[in-house]
Amino acid sequence: MSIPAPAPQHRRQRYFFDNERVLGPLLLFPAVVYIIALVGFPLILAVLYAFSDVTVGDPRIRGTENFVGFENFRDVFNDGVFRKALRNTIVFTLVSQVFVIVFANVLALVLSADFHGKRLVRFLVLLPWTTPIALGVLGWFWMLDSVYSPIDYIMRRMGLLGPDSMFGPGRNMYWLGKSDLAQAAVVVVHIWRTLPLATVILLAGLSSIPQDVKDAANVDGAGFWRQLFYIRLPLLLPIMAVATLFSLVFTFTDLTVSLVLTRGGPVNDTQVLSTWAYFKGIQGGNLAQGAAIALFLLPVLIAIAIGMLRLARRSEND
Amino acid sequence: MATLPPTQRFASEGSGRGKQFLARTVLYATAVIFSLFAFIPFAWMIMTMFKTNNDLYNPRNNPFLYNDPPTLSNLDLLWNDTSFRTFIFNTFLIALVVMAVTVIIVVPAAYSLVRLAGRWGSNLGILIFLVYLVPPTLLFIPLTGVVADLGLQNSKWSMALVYPTFTIPFCTWLMMGFMRSVPWEIEEQAMIDGYSRIGAIWRTVIPVSIPGILTVVIFSFTLTLHEFVYSLAFVQSSGEKTVSVGVFTELIRGDVFFWQSLMAAAALVAIPVALLYNYFLDRFIAGFTLGAVKG
């Protein structure tokens, strides 16, 4: 973070708005108001909702009679689906992010080398991130169709599906119809979706490793693996943390993948906190319970925000 | 070895030609595998959108071939028999408002944080960025209440109102990066020449920041196009929907999926946005790396 140039000391104050104490807050005011009104206030409202009895039909909190204490949390927690959703959210996020970190490192390494067709590869690899997520997941939904999945076709041709075969005797796998397969599909789509972002962040980190460090390593005769583990990865750690925190947030709070791919099914086995909050709060009309469910995202988000702050501080102090 | 460009040297290890050949092979193979993983759903979209019903829904057909000649009728259905055009129009209209609001709010805010607020400003800048991490899935339920209270439920203007909540934090951060690189001297010179501070900003900082403003416009647009959760929660009638939510209601009628038109809609939106993103990628990354990467 660079230090802003100091304002000149001896300039005459000719206009009222030349005064920095007036102008600074004034220019910042609209942004702060917008964020307080439509992020800060709703965030507080989410907490209030969670302790109230509001519904989609009647979303107003009028007075103390609307507050019901911990009733929503009790109801939410006593529901087996919620506990499934909580577990799924954590498992899907952790599993997909382990793969994302490993793959992103490999892919960033590939894209930092020179080779023919690199621009095309970069474009293709980025596609999942640049596509509106709902439409990208729709593509997967069709690829994993219960009857017309091209994967099933290939497996049939290879003799893996169909009568008397390894995965037979059915002619289809029903990817999204069986719990374990559907869960795997959700994880794969999350990997597909967040890998590009993690990769480009790491790539930016790789390109910032000073050339003289690489040169020195080469002169000293350090091989590829040695350079990887003793130079690249340690130097990349802070930026890897940034990449991980971002993909953690996006995966942990995502609603679209589970909603479009499986609608939380089969039998709620791919339900996550955000989909369950949507089904209860918006579709079921019980805003209060929906808010209570979504609030379970908050502790993890706060932890991630603290991590971000620490990283930002450290890079400032360098 | 010493004549190779440094990146190449870094990527391929060892001295022997055989070892280097192996390294290149691994490099290309990895690149191809990841490209395929990323691209296959899109390839499948493009493949599907030109297929006839007869071809698509015959399980005996090889799905990787056009058993019937490709057809444009699915595109025709999408364009003329669904509200696709309305969705596109709504999306652009909302995006236009979001872009305008974002630029008007973000440019002064970024200037203020970089130039006027000092140390205090960089902390506030980080705080604003953290707002970007507050996810729609946490806010959509209370915001549904707020939107209803304002009488905007089931209206596209609800989205025009709410979308700046994620474009402002992200774009403020992007804009701060641009503002930092504007030399203070030209602004000072303008003030010595007799302009007020605001006059000096308008005549020197704004023109130099045009690339930054353009980036803000592009990302306000793409983030609007990407948004799904708020749109899903706020709006129920087709006439008010954006494209990423609209195609689901119009092209999935009960149990009937209009797969070719669905895929056409997805591909028609995805590919142009991808091209746009690719062009602005480096600036986009700058916004994400939180200043942790310098130079």
HADDOCK unambig.tbl for C-alpha pairs under 7 A between the chains (distance, minus, plus):
assign (segid A and resid 1 and name CA) (segid B and resid 291 and name CA) 6.43 0.50 0.50
assign (segid A and resid 4 and name CA) (segid B and resid 114 and name CA) 6.16 0.50 0.50
assign (segid A and resid 4 and name CA) (segid B and resid 115 and name CA) 5.59 0.50 0.50
assign (segid A and resid 4 and name CA) (segid B and resid 118 and name CA) 6.44 0.50 0.50
assign (segid A and resid 5 and name CA) (segid B and resid 184 and name CA) 6.58 0.50 0.50
assign (segid A and resid 15 and name CA) (segid B and resid 196 and name CA) 6.24 0.50 0.50
assign (segid A and resid 17 and name CA) (segid B and resid 197 and name CA) 6.91 0.50 0.50
assign (segid A and resid 18 and name CA) (segid B and resid 196 and name CA) 6.53 0.50 0.50
assign (segid A and resid 18 and name CA) (segid B and resid 197 and name CA) 5.19 0.50 0.50
assign (segid A and resid 20 and name CA) (segid B and resid 116 and name CA) 6.22 0.50 0.50
assign (segid A and resid 24 and name CA) (segid B and resid 112 and name CA) 5.05 0.50 0.50
assign (segid A and resid 24 and name CA) (segid B and resid 116 and name CA) 5.37 0.50 0.50
assign (segid A and resid 24 and name CA) (segid B and resid 117 and name CA) 6.44 0.50 0.50
assign (segid A and resid 27 and name CA) (segid B and resid 108 and name CA) 4.94 0.50 0.50
assign (segid A and resid 27 and name CA) (segid B and resid 109 and name CA) 5.39 0.50 0.50
assign (segid A and resid 27 and name CA) (segid B and resid 112 and name CA) 5.97 0.50 0.50
assign (segid A and resid 28 and name CA) (segid B and resid 108 and name CA) 6.51 0.50 0.50
assign (segid A and resid 28 and name CA) (segid B and resid 109 and name CA) 4.37 0.50 0.50
assign (segid A and resid 28 and name CA) (segid B and resid 112 and name CA) 6.13 0.50 0.50
assign (segid A and resid 30 and name CA) (segid B and resid 105 and name CA) 6.01 0.50 0.50
assign (segid A and resid 31 and name CA) (segid B and resid 105 and name CA) 5.60 0.50 0.50
assign (segid A and resid 31 and name CA) (segid B and resid 106 and name CA) 6.82 0.50 0.50
assign (segid A and resid 31 and name CA) (segid B and resid 109 and name CA) 6.41 0.50 0.50
assign (segid A and resid 35 and name CA) (segid B and resid 165 and name CA) 6.26 0.50 0.50
assign (segid A and resid 38 and name CA) (segid B and resid 165 and name CA) 6.52 0.50 0.50
assign (segid A and resid 39 and name CA) (segid B and resid 165 and name CA) 6.68 0.50 0.50
assign (segid A and resid 42 and name CA) (segid B and resid 139 and name CA) 6.28 0.50 0.50
assign (segid A and resid 42 and name CA) (segid B and resid 142 and name CA) 5.40 0.50 0.50
assign (segid A and resid 42 and name CA) (segid B and resid 143 and name CA) 6.08 0.50 0.50
assign (segid A and resid 43 and name CA) (segid B and resid 139 and name CA) 6.42 0.50 0.50
assign (segid A and resid 45 and name CA) (segid B and resid 142 and name CA) 5.85 0.50 0.50
assign (segid A and resid 46 and name CA) (segid B and resid 142 and name CA) 5.25 0.50 0.50
assign (segid A and resid 59 and name CA) (segid B and resid 145 and name CA) 5.20 0.50 0.50
assign (segid A and resid 110 and name CA) (segid B and resid 27 and name CA) 6.15 0.50 0.50
assign (segid A and resid 110 and name CA) (segid B and resid 31 and name CA) 6.67 0.50 0.50
assign (segid A and resid 112 and name CA) (segid B and resid 7 and name CA) 6.92 0.50 0.50
assign (segid A and resid 113 and name CA) (segid B and resid 7 and name CA) 5.41 0.50 0.50
assign (segid A and resid 113 and name CA) (segid B and resid 8 and name CA) 5.65 0.50 0.50
assign (segid A and resid 113 and name CA) (segid B and resid 11 and name CA) 5.84 0.50 0.50
assign (segid A and resid 114 and name CA) (segid B and resid 7 and name CA) 6.63 0.50 0.50
assign (segid A and resid 114 and name CA) (segid B and resid 8 and name CA) 5.97 0.50 0.50
assign (segid A and resid 121 and name CA) (segid B and resid 31 and name CA) 6.73 0.50 0.50
assign (segid A and resid 121 and name CA) (segid B and resid 35 and name CA) 5.94 0.50 0.50
assign (segid A and resid 123 and name CA) (segid B and resid 278 and name CA) 6.54 0.50 0.50
assign (segid A and resid 124 and name CA) (segid B and resid 35 and name CA) 5.59 0.50 0.50
assign (segid A and resid 124 and name CA) (segid B and resid 38 and name CA) 6.32 0.50 0.50
assign (segid A and resid 124 and name CA) (segid B and resid 39 and name CA) 5.90 0.50 0.50
assign (segid A and resid 125 and name CA) (segid B and resid 34 and name CA) 6.68 0.50 0.50
assign (segid A and resid 125 and name CA) (segid B and resid 35 and name CA) 5.27 0.50 0.50
assign (segid A and resid 125 and name CA) (segid B and resid 38 and name CA) 5.33 0.50 0.50
assign (segid A and resid 127 and name CA) (segid B and resid 38 and name CA) 6.69 0.50 0.50
assign (segid A and resid 127 and name CA) (segid B and resid 274 and name CA) 6.00 0.50 0.50
assign (segid A and resid 128 and name CA) (segid B and resid 38 and name CA) 6.23 0.50 0.50
assign (segid A and resid 130 and name CA) (segid B and resid 273 and name CA) 6.54 0.50 0.50
assign (segid A and resid 130 and name CA) (segid B and resid 274 and name CA) 5.07 0.50 0.50
assign (segid A and resid 130 and name CA) (segid B and resid 277 and name CA) 6.39 0.50 0.50
assign (segid A and resid 131 and name CA) (segid B and resid 270 and name CA) 4.80 0.50 0.50
assign (segid A and resid 131 and name CA) (segid B and resid 273 and name CA) 6.76 0.50 0.50
assign (segid A and resid 131 and name CA) (segid B and resid 274 and name CA) 6.36 0.50 0.50
assign (segid A and resid 132 and name CA) (segid B and resid 225 and name CA) 6.55 0.50 0.50
assign (segid A and resid 132 and name CA) (segid B and resid 226 and name CA) 4.19 0.50 0.50
assign (segid A and resid 132 and name CA) (segid B and resid 244 and name CA) 6.84 0.50 0.50
assign (segid A and resid 132 and name CA) (segid B and resid 270 and name CA) 6.67 0.50 0.50
assign (segid A and resid 133 and name CA) (segid B and resid 226 and name CA) 6.43 0.50 0.50
assign (segid A and resid 134 and name CA) (segid B and resid 228 and name CA) 6.85 0.50 0.50
assign (segid A and resid 134 and name CA) (segid B and resid 244 and name CA) 6.20 0.50 0.50
assign (segid A and resid 135 and name CA) (segid B and resid 244 and name CA) 6.44 0.50 0.50
assign (segid A and resid 135 and name CA) (segid B and resid 266 and name CA) 5.12 0.50 0.50
assign (segid A and resid 139 and name CA) (segid B and resid 41 and name CA) 5.23 0.50 0.50
assign (segid A and resid 139 and name CA) (segid B and resid 42 and name CA) 6.74 0.50 0.50
assign (segid A and resid 139 and name CA) (segid B and resid 45 and name CA) 6.13 0.50 0.50
assign (segid A and resid 139 and name CA) (segid B and resid 263 and name CA) 6.85 0.50 0.50
assign (segid A and resid 140 and name CA) (segid B and resid 41 and name CA) 5.88 0.50 0.50
assign (segid A and resid 143 and name CA) (segid B and resid 41 and name CA) 6.99 0.50 0.50
assign (segid A and resid 148 and name CA) (segid B and resid 59 and name CA) 6.72 0.50 0.50
assign (segid A and resid 150 and name CA) (segid B and resid 63 and name CA) 6.43 0.50 0.50
assign (segid A and resid 192 and name CA) (segid B and resid 38 and name CA) 6.49 0.50 0.50
assign (segid A and resid 200 and name CA) (segid B and resid 285 and name CA) 6.89 0.50 0.50
assign (segid A and resid 201 and name CA) (segid B and resid 285 and name CA) 6.31 0.50 0.50
assign (segid A and resid 201 and name CA) (segid B and resid 289 and name CA) 6.49 0.50 0.50
assign (segid A and resid 204 and name CA) (segid B and resid 293 and name CA) 6.95 0.50 0.50
assign (segid A and resid 205 and name CA) (segid B and resid 293 and name CA) 5.95 0.50 0.50
assign (segid A and resid 208 and name CA) (segid B and resid 293 and name CA) 6.52 0.50 0.50
assign (segid A and resid 208 and name CA) (segid B and resid 294 and name CA) 6.71 0.50 0.50
assign (segid A and resid 208 and name CA) (segid B and resid 295 and name CA) 6.68 0.50 0.50
assign (segid A and resid 223 and name CA) (segid B and resid 13 and name CA) 5.83 0.50 0.50
assign (segid A and resid 223 and name CA) (segid B and resid 14 and name CA) 6.75 0.50 0.50
assign (segid A and resid 224 and name CA) (segid B and resid 10 and name CA) 6.94 0.50 0.50
assign (segid A and resid 224 and name CA) (segid B and resid 12 and name CA) 6.87 0.50 0.50
assign (segid A and resid 224 and name CA) (segid B and resid 13 and name CA) 5.08 0.50 0.50
assign (segid A and resid 239 and name CA) (segid B and resid 292 and name CA) 6.59 0.50 0.50
assign (segid A and resid 242 and name CA) (segid B and resid 289 and name CA) 6.91 0.50 0.50
assign (segid A and resid 253 and name CA) (segid B and resid 135 and name CA) 6.48 0.50 0.50
assign (segid A and resid 253 and name CA) (segid B and resid 137 and name CA) 6.26 0.50 0.50
assign (segid A and resid 255 and name CA) (segid B and resid 137 and name CA) 6.89 0.50 0.50
assign (segid A and resid 274 and name CA) (segid B and resid 137 and name CA) 5.86 0.50 0.50
assign (segid A and resid 281 and name CA) (segid B and resid 141 and name CA) 6.81 0.50 0.50
assign (segid A and resid 282 and name CA) (segid B and resid 233 and name CA) 6.51 0.50 0.50
assign (segid A and resid 287 and name CA) (segid B and resid 141 and name CA) 6.28 0.50 0.50
assign (segid A and resid 290 and name CA) (segid B and resid 141 and name CA) 6.83 0.50 0.50
assign (segid A and resid 291 and name CA) (segid B and resid 141 and name CA) 6.07 0.50 0.50
assign (segid A and resid 294 and name CA) (segid B and resid 137 and name CA) 6.89 0.50 0.50
assign (segid A and resid 294 and name CA) (segid B and resid 138 and name CA) 5.43 0.50 0.50
assign (segid A and resid 295 and name CA) (segid B and resid 138 and name CA) 6.74 0.50 0.50
assign (segid A and resid 305 and name CA) (segid B and resid 130 and name CA) 6.62 0.50 0.50
assign (segid A and resid 312 and name CA) (segid B and resid 290 and name CA) 6.76 0.50 0.50
assign (segid A and resid 312 and name CA) (segid B and resid 292 and name CA) 6.78 0.50 0.50
assign (segid A and resid 315 and name CA) (segid B and resid 292 and name CA) 5.37 0.50 0.50
